[in-house]
Amino acid sequence: MSSTDSNKTRYPERNIEQYMEYEIINNRPGLLGDISSLLGNLGISIDTINGVENERRGLLIRTDELNKLKRFELMSAYIDDINILKIRKPQVRDRLAVRHGRFIKRAEDDKKIFRFTREEIGILVDFLAELFKEDGHKMIGVRGMPRVGKTESIVAASVTAKKKWLFLSSTLIKQTERTTLIKGEYDQSNVFIIDGAVTNKSTNEEHKSLIREVMRFPAVKVIEHPDLFVDGMNYTLADYDYIIELREDEDQEITYEKHQKQHWFQDEDMSFFGGM
């Protein structure tokens, strides 16, 4: 049984989950034990704790009253060894930071853009899976050059989230443009995957009509090549809830020059079937 399950069993009344992050001013021996004891004495359980940045720790905690956390924050002001930075309802980024021991990278100028490299695919899969678990409409764009791992990450995240995935347009085995869905595929828990390059170039109006219908459906839509998708489908980048950028390394430039070539679709992300 995990510590989270144990805390829920021992203290079922502590059903308010919060994320707390503090900066370590003086990392003296016994500091973590003192903080844990103080939290426990106030009726606050620690589910998970981990270092999340240099000299920072993040905690997922549970309590039955938010006032107890306010009391802890007031008392911590008298502890010279730490500085409380955040106490809030956990965001996806907070959960991943505690789980993986670091924050995922975010664009400075646009907070909806998250950046990953090929070696961080495990974290990316975890991030996408957490987004897929949330209910309702969500529009997620995934940028990246061919063979970097876009499609395999989306499918792996669907498996992790225990979601069924459906390709509405794709180039995995052959160029695919769905024009209809069968009754069982109209399910809000499904993940709908769209290749924005394929759909943008499509001359099949039935395919584009299906895409428009699904875009209005309250479910998760993941669009590879989001910039190309908006060009042909009357959307803007502002319509995306999240935009993921996946690169071989941090210096790789994401361009769309190859989309102008006649045989672009023959090799897009075929590495999905060739192993990671």
C-alpha positions in Angstrom: 0.0 0.0 0.0 1.4 3.4 -1.0 1.7 6.3 1.5 -1.2 8.0 -0.2 -3.5 5.0 0.2 -2.3 4.6 3.8 -3.1 8.2 4.6 -6.5 7.9 3.0 -7.3 4.8 5.0 -6.0 6.1 8.4 -7.4 9.6 8.0 -10.4 9.5 5.6 -11.5 12.9 6.8 -8.4 14.5 5.4 -9.8 14.8 1.9 -8.6 18.3 0.9 -5.4 17.9 -1.2 -2.9 20.7 -1.5 0.5 21.3 -3.0 3.1 23.0 -0.9 6.6 24.1 -1.9 9.2 25.6 0.2 12.7 27.0 -0.3 15.5 25.6 2.0 17.4 28.5 3.5 19.5 26.4 5.9 19.6 22.7 5.2 20.5 21.6 8.7 20.3 18.0 9.9 16.8 17.1 11.1 15.0 19.9 9.2 12.7 17.6 7.2 11.8 15.7 10.3 10.9 18.8 12.1 8.7 20.1 9.3 7.0 16.7 9.0 6.4 16.5 12.7 4.9 20.0 12.7 2.6 19.2 9.9 1.5 16.0 11.6 0.8 17.7 14.9 -1.5 20.1 13.0 -3.4 17.3 11.4 -1.8 17.5 8.0 -0.7 14.3 6.2 2.1 14.1 3.7 1.3 12.0 0.7 4.5 12.6 -1.4 7.6 14.7 -1.0 10.5 15.3 -3.3 13.1 17.9 -4.2 11.8 19.8 -7.2 14.5 22.4 -7.9 17.8 23.4 -6.4 17.2 24.0 -2.6 13.4 23.5 -3.0 11.0 20.8 -1.9 7.5 20.0 -3.1 4.9 18.2 -1.1 1.5 16.8 -1.9 -0.4 17.0 1.4 -3.9 16.4 2.8 -6.0 18.0 5.5 -9.6 18.3 6.6 -9.4 22.1 7.1 -7.5 24.7 5.0 -7.2 26.8 8.2 -4.6 24.2 9.4 -2.4 25.1 6.5 -2.8 28.8 7.2 -1.7 28.1 10.7 1.3 26.2 9.5 2.2 29.0 7.1 2.1 31.5 10.0 4.2 29.3 12.3 6.7 28.7 9.5 7.4 32.4 9.4 9.3 31.9 12.7 11.4 29.1 11.2 14.5 30.7 9.7 15.5 27.6 7.9 12.7 27.6 5.3 10.6 30.0 3.2 7.1 28.9 2.0 6.7 29.6 -1.7 3.4 28.0 -2.6 0.4 26.5 -1.0 -2.4 25.8 -3.5 -4.6 23.2 -5.1 -2.3 20.9 -7.1 -1.8 21.6 -10.7 -0.7 18.9 -13.2 2.8 20.6 -13.3 3.0 20.3 -9.5 2.2 16.6 -9.5 4.8 15.9 -12.1 7.4 18.0 -10.2 6.9 15.9 -7.1 6.8 12.7 -9.0 9.9 13.3 -11.2 11.9 15.7 -9.0 11.9 18.6 -11.4 9.6 21.1 -13.1 8.8 20.6 -16.8 10.0 23.5 -19.0 7.6 26.2 -19.8 7.9 29.0 -22.4 8.6 32.4 -20.8 6.4 34.4 -23.2 3.5 31.9 -23.4 2.6 29.8 -20.4 0.5 27.3 -22.4 3.7 26.1 -24.2 5.6 23.2 -22.6 8.9 22.0 -23.9 10.4 18.5 -23.9 13.4 16.8 -25.5 13.5 13.2 -26.8 15.2 12.0 -23.6 12.3 13.4 -21.6 9.6 11.3 -23.3 8.8 9.5 -20.1 7.9 12.7 -18.4 6.0 13.9 -21.5 3.9 10.7 -21.5 3.1 11.2 -17.8 2.2 14.9 -18.5 -0.2 14.0 -21.3 -1.7 11.1 -19.4 -2.6 13.5 -16.6 -4.3 15.9 -19.1 -6.1 13.0 -20.7 -7.6 12.0 -17.4 -9.4 15.3 -17.0 -13.0 15.5 -18.2 -14.4 17.8 -20.9 -13.1 19.6 -23.9 -9.4 19.9 -24.2 -7.4 21.0 -27.3 -3.7 20.0 -27.2 -1.2 20.8 -29.9 2.0 18.8 -30.4 4.8 20.4 -32.4 7.9 18.5 -33.5 9.9 17.3 -36.5 9.4 13.9 -38.1 10.5 10.8 -36.1 11.0 12.7 -32.9 8.3 10.7 -31.1 5.1 12.7 -31.2 2.7 9.9 -32.1 4.2 7.3 -29.9 4.1 9.7 -26.9 0.4 10.4 -27.5 -0.5 6.7 -27.8 1.6 5.8 -24.8 -0.1 8.5 -22.8 -3.5 7.2 -23.8 -2.5 3.7 -22.6 -1.2 5.2 -19.3 -4.5 7.1 -18.8 -6.5 4.0 -19.7 -8.1 5.8 -22.6 -9.1 4.6 -26.1 -7.4 6.6 -28.8 -8.8 7.2 -32.3 -6.8 8.5 -35.3 -9.0 10.8 -37.4 -6.1 11.7 -39.7 -2.7 10.0 -39.6 0.4 8.8 -41.6 1.4 5.9 -39.5 1.0 3.0 -41.9 -0.7 4.9 -44.8 -2.2 8.3 -45.1 -5.6 8.1 -43.3 -8.5 10.5 -43.5 -11.5 9.3 -41.5 -14.9 10.5 -42.8 -17.2 8.8 -40.3 -17.3 7.4 -36.8 -19.2 4.4 -35.7 -21.7 4.7 -32.8 -19.3 3.4 -30.1 -16.6 5.9 -31.1 -18.7 8.8 -30.0 -17.4 8.6 -26.5 -16.3 11.6 -24.4 -13.6 9.5 -22.7 -11.8 8.8 -26.0 -8.7 10.6 -27.1 -9.1 11.9 -30.7 -5.8 12.3 -32.6 -5.6 14.6 -35.6 -2.6 15.1 -37.9 -2.9 18.8 -38.7 -0.7 18.4 -41.8 -2.9 15.7 -43.3 -6.1 17.5 -42.5 -4.8 20.8 -43.8 -3.8 19.3 -47.1 -7.0 17.2 -47.4 -9.4 17.9 -50.3 -12.0 15.5 -48.8 -14.8 17.7 -47.5 -16.4 14.7 -45.6 -13.2 14.3 -43.7 -13.1 18.0 -42.8 -16.7 17.9 -41.8 -16.0 15.1 -39.4 -13.1 17.0 -37.9 -15.3 20.1 -37.3 -17.9 17.8 -35.7 -15.3 16.2 -33.4 -13.8 19.6 -32.5 -17.2 20.6 -31.1 -17.4 17.3 -29.1 -16.6 17.6 -25.3 -13.5 15.4 -25.4 -9.7 15.5 -25.6 -8.4 16.4 -29.1 -4.7 16.1 -29.8 -3.5 17.8 -32.9 0.0 17.1 -34.3 1.4 20.1 -36.3 -1.1 22.5 -34.6 0.2 25.5 -36.7 -0.7 23.8 -39.9 -4.1 22.7 -38.6 -5.2 26.3 -37.8 -4.3 27.4 -41.3 -6.9 25.3 -42.9 -9.6 24.8 -40.2 -10.6 28.3 -39.1 -8.9 28.0 -35.6 -6.2 30.1 -34.0 -3.3 29.2 -31.7 -5.2 30.9 -28.9 -7.8 28.1 -29.1 -5.3 25.6 -27.8 -5.4 24.8 -24.1 -1.8 23.4 -24.2 0.9 23.3 -26.9 3.7 20.7 -26.5 7.0 21.1 -28.2 9.1 17.9 -28.6 12.7 18.1 -29.9 15.6 15.8 -30.4 17.6 18.3 -28.3 17.0 21.7 -26.9 18.6 23.4 -29.9 16.6 21.7 -32.6 14.5 24.1 -34.7 10.9 23.1 -35.5 10.2 24.1 -39.2 7.6 23.2 -41.7 9.7 23.3 -44.9 9.3 19.6 -45.5 5.5 19.9 -45.6 6.0 21.6 -49.0 7.6 18.4 -50.4 5.5 16.1 -52.5 6.3 12.9 -50.5 6.2 14.5 -47.0 3.6 12.1 -45.7 5.5 8.9 -46.5 7.9 9.0 -43.5 6.1 11.1 -40.8 6.7 9.5 -37.4 7.0 6.0 -38.9 9.5 5.4 -36.1 6.5 4.6 -33.9 6.6 1.1 -35.3 10.3 0.9 -35.4 10.9 1.1 -31.7 11.7 4.1 -29.5 
